[in-house]
Amino acid sequence: MATPNNVTPTNCSWWPISALENDAGKSTEGEENQDPTDPALKSQDRLVLYHWTQSFSSQKVRLVIAEKGLPCEERDVSMPLMEHKEPWFMRLNLGEEVPVIIHRDNIISDYNQIIDYMEKNFTGGKGVECPSIAFPMSPAENVTQLIPEPGSLLHSRVLQYRELLDSLPMDAYTHGCILHPELTTDSMIPKYATTEIRRHLANASTELMKLDHEEEPQLSEPYLSKQKKLMAKILEHDNVNYLKKILGELAMVLDQIEAELEKRKLEYQGQKCELWLCGCVFTLADVLLGATLHRLKFLGLSKKYWEDGSRPNLQSFFDRIQKRFAFRKVLGDIHTTLLSAVVPNAFRLVKRKPPSFFGASFLMGSLGGMGYFAYWYLKKKYI
């Protein structure tokens, strides 16, 4: 039986950023409550990903899988529907976090370990010749290598920007931009989200106070501790001065990346190859940068950081990466993220527990409102 090799919670944002393929994680009737560690569900090279399409860490893992062109069974674990707290998922990851990947007898539940595992076990054969940087390939066949072999200049560059991009506090940007929309421009987050998250904060604070003074045998001390830490984190993200500080630091990181992209233009001047962050080979660094820019645009930060003409190399990079097949497959059109983040969860909730007349009316009204909002937004954007 497969056993988890990591139960440390991953660091991932939970607010909606959608993928185009929301049916990727659909399960068949009766499959939802099956034990994921059951040997009957495994085959020699079966790759199964438990993820949430709106999780930033999940998006990066899905982009890696798509860039490698690997067949993968994707199962969506809805955080809003609390599926990550159900027993079947906690058998995979006690940290209650996505993504989690199963391959053979291995269960990996840490984002960075998943990336490293994918690169170690699924790499080789399909590389792009780079005129000035050696790009050694490992023995596997027909799978793109995203992290070069150690010892090359390209390898050190990729590791440098992997560390830099993964260190960005994306959850703080996300929560902060929802709570302080005045700091954004053309955010794709609806206004009611700010009201909803503030209501959630108020209710959660009240519930935690009750739990501190009541006997709740079904809630362990680690659970309460985790919830309190989450509350403290979101309250910190509500501090506008803190948000302005980290957005200022983000500007410096993007300046560094803009300068690096300019260096690539000079380094490969006169050579016919498509330029990316670390060279003329598409690498993990480009996956991470593309996912980061996608999230920043959704939050309403793109006009401030590159669409105002201040970072033309970053703008060019984002335009090119959006055209890649893997990027379109996983993240889709940025303007469709709002509907695709809401509708699948709504219908899954109805399937799980058919609503009363009042509940059905509320659901249909909500879906109608979301449809109208999407129509109004797209009309304003394109017509």
C-alpha positions as CSV (number, residue, x, y, z in Angstrom):
1,M,0.0,0.0,0.0
2,A,1.2,3.5,-0.8
3,T,2.3,5.5,2.2
4,P,2.6,9.2,2.5
5,N,6.3,10.4,2.5
6,N,5.4,13.9,3.6
7,V,2.6,15.3,5.7
8,T,3.9,18.8,6.0
9,P,1.3,21.4,4.9
10,T,2.1,23.1,1.7
11,N,2.0,26.9,1.3
12,C,-0.8,27.7,-1.1
13,S,-3.2,30.4,-1.6
14,W,-6.9,29.5,-1.5
15,W,-8.8,32.3,-3.3
16,P,-10.2,31.6,-6.8
17,I,-7.9,31.5,-9.7
18,S,-9.4,29.1,-12.2
19,A,-8.3,26.6,-14.8
20,L,-10.1,26.1,-18.1
21,E,-10.4,22.4,-17.6
22,N,-12.6,22.2,-14.5
23,D,-13.8,18.7,-15.4
24,A,-10.2,17.4,-15.0
25,G,-10.9,16.4,-11.4
26,K,-14.3,15.0,-11.8
27,S,-14.8,11.5,-10.3
28,T,-17.3,8.9,-11.4
29,E,-20.2,7.8,-9.2
30,G,-19.1,6.0,-6.1
31,E,-15.4,6.9,-6.7
32,E,-15.5,10.0,-4.4
33,N,-15.3,8.0,-1.1
34,Q,-12.9,5.4,-2.2
35,D,-9.6,5.0,-0.3
36,P,-7.0,6.7,-2.6
37,T,-4.4,4.3,-1.1
38,D,-6.2,1.2,-2.2
39,P,-3.8,-1.0,-4.3
40,A,-6.7,-1.8,-6.6
41,L,-6.7,1.8,-7.8
42,K,-3.0,1.7,-8.7
43,S,-1.1,0.6,-11.8
44,Q,2.6,0.5,-12.5
45,D,3.0,4.0,-13.8
46,R,-0.4,5.6,-13.0
47,L,0.0,9.2,-12.1
48,V,-2.8,10.7,-9.9
49,L,-2.9,14.3,-8.8
50,Y,-5.2,15.6,-6.1
51,H,-5.5,19.3,-6.5
52,W,-7.7,22.4,-6.3
53,T,-7.8,24.3,-9.6
54,Q,-7.7,27.6,-7.7
55,S,-4.7,26.7,-5.6
56,F,-1.5,28.5,-6.7
57,S,0.7,25.6,-5.8
58,S,-1.6,23.2,-7.7
59,Q,-1.5,25.4,-10.7
60,K,2.3,25.3,-10.8
61,V,2.3,21.5,-10.5
62,R,-0.3,21.1,-13.2
63,L,1.7,23.4,-15.5
64,V,4.8,21.2,-15.0
65,I,2.8,18.1,-15.8
66,A,1.3,19.7,-18.9
67,E,4.7,21.0,-20.1
68,K,6.0,17.5,-19.8
69,G,3.0,16.2,-21.7
70,L,2.4,13.5,-19.1
71,P,-0.9,11.6,-18.9
72,C,-2.3,12.3,-15.4
73,E,-5.6,11.5,-13.7
74,E,-6.6,14.8,-12.0
75,R,-9.0,14.9,-9.1
76,D,-10.3,18.2,-7.9
77,V,-10.4,18.7,-4.1
78,S,-12.6,21.7,-3.4
79,M,-11.4,23.8,-0.6
80,P,-14.6,25.8,-0.4
81,L,-16.6,22.6,0.0
82,M,-14.1,21.5,2.7
83,E,-13.2,18.3,0.9
84,H,-9.6,18.6,2.1
85,K,-10.9,17.9,5.6
86,E,-12.7,14.7,4.7
87,P,-11.2,11.4,6.0
88,W,-10.4,10.0,2.5
89,F,-8.2,13.0,1.8
90,M,-6.6,13.2,5.3
91,R,-5.3,9.7,4.7
92,L,-3.2,11.2,1.9
93,N,-2.1,14.3,3.8
94,L,-2.7,15.1,7.4
95,G,-1.8,18.7,6.7
96,E,-5.0,19.0,4.7
97,E,-3.3,20.8,1.8
98,V,-3.2,20.3,-1.9
99,P,-1.5,19.3,-4.2
100,V,-0.8,15.7,-3.5
101,I,0.5,13.3,-6.1
102,I,0.4,9.4,-6.2
103,H,2.8,7.5,-8.4
104,R,3.4,3.7,-7.8
105,D,4.0,3.3,-4.0
106,N,4.8,7.0,-3.5
107,I,2.5,9.6,-2.0
108,I,4.1,13.1,-2.2
109,S,2.3,16.0,-0.4
110,D,4.8,18.8,-0.5
111,Y,4.8,21.2,-3.5
112,N,8.6,21.4,-3.9
113,Q,9.0,17.7,-3.4
114,I,6.4,17.0,-6.1
115,I,8.3,19.2,-8.6
116,D,11.6,17.5,-7.8
117,Y,10.0,14.0,-8.0
118,M,8.4,14.8,-11.4
119,E,11.7,16.1,-12.7
120,K,13.7,13.1,-11.4
121,N,11.3,10.4,-12.7
122,F,9.8,12.0,-15.8
123,T,12.6,13.6,-17.9
124,G,14.5,13.2,-21.0
125,G,14.7,12.9,-24.8
126,K,12.8,16.0,-25.9
127,G,15.1,18.9,-25.4
128,V,15.9,22.1,-27.4
129,E,19.4,22.8,-28.5
130,C,20.7,26.0,-26.9
131,P,23.6,27.7,-28.9
132,S,25.6,28.8,-25.9
133,I,24.5,26.7,-22.8
134,A,24.9,23.0,-22.5
135,F,21.6,21.3,-21.6
136,P,22.4,17.7,-20.7
137,M,19.4,15.2,-20.8
138,S,18.8,12.2,-18.7
139,P,18.0,8.8,-20.1
140,A,14.1,8.9,-20.1
141,E,12.4,9.2,-23.4
142,N,10.3,12.0,-24.9
143,V,9.6,14.0,-21.8
144,T,10.8,17.6,-21.5
145,Q,13.4,18.5,-19.0
146,L,12.6,21.6,-17.0
147,I,15.5,21.6,-14.6
148,P,18.9,21.2,-16.3
149,E,21.5,18.8,-15.0
150,P,23.8,20.3,-12.3
151,G,27.0,22.0,-13.4
152,S,25.6,24.1,-16.2
153,L,25.1,27.9,-16.1
154,L,21.5,27.3,-17.0
155,H,21.0,25.0,-14.0
156,S,22.3,27.7,-11.5
157,R,20.0,30.3,-13.1
158,V,17.0,28.1,-12.9
159,L,17.6,27.4,-9.2
160,Q,18.1,31.1,-8.5
161,Y,14.8,32.1,-10.0
162,R,13.0,29.1,-8.6
163,E,14.0,30.2,-5.1
164,L,13.2,33.8,-5.8
165,L,9.7,33.2,-7.3
166,D,8.7,30.6,-4.8
167,S,9.6,33.0,-2.0
168,L,7.0,35.6,-3.0
169,P,4.1,35.8,-0.5
170,M,1.4,35.1,-3.0
171,D,-1.2,34.3,-0.3
172,A,-0.6,37.8,1.2
173,Y,-0.9,39.5,-2.2
174,T,-4.2,37.6,-2.8
175,H,-5.8,38.3,0.6
176,G,-4.5,41.8,0.6
177,C,-5.9,42.7,-2.8
178,I,-9.3,41.3,-2.0
179,L,-9.4,43.2,1.3
180,H,-8.0,46.4,-0.2
181,P,-9.3,46.7,-3.8
182,E,-8.3,50.4,-3.8
183,L,-4.7,49.3,-4.4
184,T,-5.6,47.4,-7.6
185,T,-6.6,48.4,-11.1
186,D,-9.1,46.3,-13.2
187,S,-9.1,43.5,-10.7
188,M,-11.1,40.5,-11.8
189,I,-12.3,39.8,-8.3
190,P,-15.9,40.9,-7.8
191,K,-16.6,43.5,-5.1
192,Y,-18.7,41.2,-3.0
193,A,-15.6,39.1,-2.3
194,T,-14.3,41.8,0.0
195,T,-17.6,41.8,2.0
196,E,-17.6,38.0,2.0
197,I,-14.1,37.5,3.3
198,R,-14.6,40.2,6.0
199,R,-17.8,38.4,7.1
200,H,-15.9,35.1,7.2
201,L,-13.2,36.7,9.4
202,A,-15.8,38.0,11.8
203,N,-17.6,34.7,12.1
204,A,-14.3,32.7,12.4
205,S,-13.2,35.0,15.2
206,T,-16.4,34.4,17.1
207,E,-16.3,30.6,16.6
208,L,-12.7,30.4,17.8
209,M,-13.6,32.3,20.9
210,K,-16.4,29.8,21.6
211,L,-14.1,26.8,21.1
212,D,-11.7,28.3,23.6
213,H,-14.3,28.2,26.3
214,E,-16.2,25.1,25.4
215,E,-15.4,21.4,25.5
216,E,-15.2,20.2,21.9
217,P,-13.8,16.7,22.0
218,Q,-14.0,16.3,18.2
219,L,-11.6,19.2,17.7
220,S,-7.9,18.6,18.6
221,E,-5.6,21.2,19.9
222,P,-3.5,21.1,16.7
223,Y,-6.6,21.9,14.7
224,L,-7.4,24.9,16.9
225,S,-3.8,26.1,16.8
226,K,-3.8,25.8,13.0
227,Q,-7.0,27.8,12.7
228,K,-5.7,30.5,14.9
229,K,-2.5,30.8,12.9
230,L,-4.6,31.1,9.7
231,M,-6.7,33.8,11.3
232,A,-3.6,35.7,12.4
233,K,-2.1,35.4,8.9
234,I,-5.2,36.8,7.2
235,L,-5.5,39.7,9.7
236,E,-1.9,40.5,9.0
237,H,-2.7,40.6,5.3
238,D,-5.5,43.0,6.1
239,N,-2.9,45.6,7.3
240,V,-2.7,48.1,4.4
241,N,0.8,49.2,5.5
242,Y,2.1,45.6,5.4
243,L,0.5,45.1,2.0
244,K,2.1,48.3,0.6
245,K,5.5,47.1,2.0
246,I,5.4,43.7,0.3
247,L,4.1,45.2,-3.0
248,G,7.1,47.5,-2.9
249,E,9.3,44.4,-2.5
250,L,7.5,42.8,-5.4
251,A,8.3,45.7,-7.6
252,M,12.0,45.2,-6.8
253,V,11.8,41.5,-7.7
254,L,10.1,42.3,-11.0
255,D,12.8,44.9,-11.7
256,Q,15.4,42.2,-11.3
257,I,13.5,39.9,-13.6
258,E,13.1,42.7,-16.2
259,A,16.9,43.2,-16.1
260,E,17.5,39.5,-16.5
261,L,15.2,39.3,-19.5
262,E,17.2,42.2,-21.0
263,K,20.4,40.4,-20.4
264,R,19.1,37.4,-22.4
265,K,18.4,39.7,-25.4
266,L,22.0,40.9,-25.3
267,E,23.4,37.4,-24.7
268,Y,21.7,35.9,-27.7
269,Q,21.8,38.9,-30.0
270,G,21.8,37.7,-33.6
271,Q,20.9,34.1,-32.7
272,K,17.6,32.6,-33.9
273,C,16.0,31.1,-30.8
274,E,13.0,32.0,-28.6
275,L,14.3,33.7,-25.5
276,W,13.1,32.8,-22.0
277,L,14.1,33.9,-18.5
278,C,17.3,31.8,-18.2
279,G,18.2,31.3,-21.8
280,C,16.7,30.0,-25.1
281,V,15.4,26.9,-23.4
282,F,12.0,26.9,-21.6
283,T,12.6,25.8,-18.0
284,L,10.9,25.6,-14.6
285,A,11.7,29.2,-14.0
286,D,9.5,30.2,-16.9
287,V,6.6,28.0,-15.5
288,L,6.9,29.8,-12.2
289,L,7.1,33.2,-13.7
290,G,4.2,32.6,-16.0
291,A,2.0,31.4,-13.1
292,T,3.0,34.4,-11.0
293,L,2.2,36.9,-13.7
294,H,-1.2,35.2,-14.3
295,R,-2.1,35.5,-10.6
296,L,-1.0,39.2,-10.4
297,K,-3.1,40.1,-13.4
298,F,-6.1,38.4,-11.9
299,L,-5.6,40.4,-8.8
300,G,-5.5,43.7,-10.7
301,L,-1.7,44.4,-10.4
302,S,-0.6,44.0,-14.0
303,K,-1.3,47.6,-15.0
304,K,0.9,48.8,-12.2
305,Y,3.8,46.4,-12.8
306,W,4.1,45.9,-16.5
307,E,1.1,46.9,-18.6
308,D,2.0,50.6,-18.1
309,G,5.1,50.2,-20.2
310,S,7.5,50.3,-17.3
311,R,8.7,46.7,-17.9
312,P,8.4,45.9,-21.6
313,N,10.4,42.7,-21.4
314,L,8.0,41.3,-18.8
315,Q,5.1,42.3,-21.0
316,S,6.6,40.5,-23.9
317,F,7.3,37.4,-21.8
318,F,3.7,37.3,-20.6
319,D,2.3,37.7,-24.1
320,R,4.4,34.7,-25.3
321,I,3.8,32.3,-22.4
322,Q,0.1,32.8,-22.7
323,K,0.3,31.3,-26.2
324,R,1.8,28.0,-25.0
325,F,-0.4,25.0,-25.2
326,A,0.3,23.9,-21.6
327,F,-0.5,27.4,-20.3
328,R,-3.8,27.6,-22.2
329,K,-4.7,24.1,-21.1
330,V,-4.1,24.6,-17.4
331,L,-4.9,28.3,-16.8
332,G,-7.1,29.1,-19.8
333,D,-8.3,32.6,-20.6
334,I,-7.8,35.0,-17.7
335,H,-11.2,36.6,-18.4
336,T,-13.1,33.3,-17.8
337,T,-11.6,32.6,-14.4
338,L,-14.5,34.1,-12.4
339,L,-17.2,31.9,-13.8
340,S,-15.1,28.7,-13.9
341,A,-14.1,29.3,-10.2
342,V,-17.8,29.4,-9.0
343,V,-19.9,27.2,-11.3
344,P,-18.2,23.8,-10.8
345,N,-18.4,24.1,-7.0
346,A,-22.1,25.1,-7.1
347,F,-23.1,22.1,-9.2
348,R,-21.0,19.7,-7.1
349,L,-22.7,21.0,-4.0
350,V,-26.1,20.4,-5.6
351,K,-25.1,16.9,-6.6
352,R,-23.9,16.1,-3.1
353,K,-27.0,17.6,-1.4
354,P,-30.0,18.7,-3.4
355,P,-31.1,22.1,-2.1
356,S,-34.5,23.0,-0.8
357,F,-36.8,25.2,-2.8
358,F,-35.2,28.3,-1.2
359,G,-31.7,26.9,-1.6
360,A,-32.4,26.1,-5.3
361,S,-33.8,29.6,-5.9
362,F,-30.7,31.1,-4.2
363,L,-28.4,29.0,-6.2
364,M,-30.1,29.8,-9.5
365,G,-30.1,33.5,-8.6
366,S,-26.4,33.4,-7.8
367,L,-25.5,31.6,-11.0
368,G,-27.6,34.1,-13.0
369,G,-25.9,37.0,-11.2
370,M,-22.5,35.5,-12.0
371,G,-23.5,35.1,-15.6
372,Y,-24.6,38.7,-15.9
373,F,-21.5,39.9,-14.1
374,A,-19.3,37.9,-16.6
375,Y,-21.2,39.2,-19.6
376,W,-21.0,42.8,-18.3
377,Y,-17.3,42.5,-17.7
378,L,-16.4,40.9,-21.0
379,K,-18.6,43.4,-22.9
380,K,-16.8,46.3,-21.1
381,K,-13.4,44.7,-21.9
382,Y,-13.9,43.8,-25.5
383,I,-16.8,45.7,-27.0
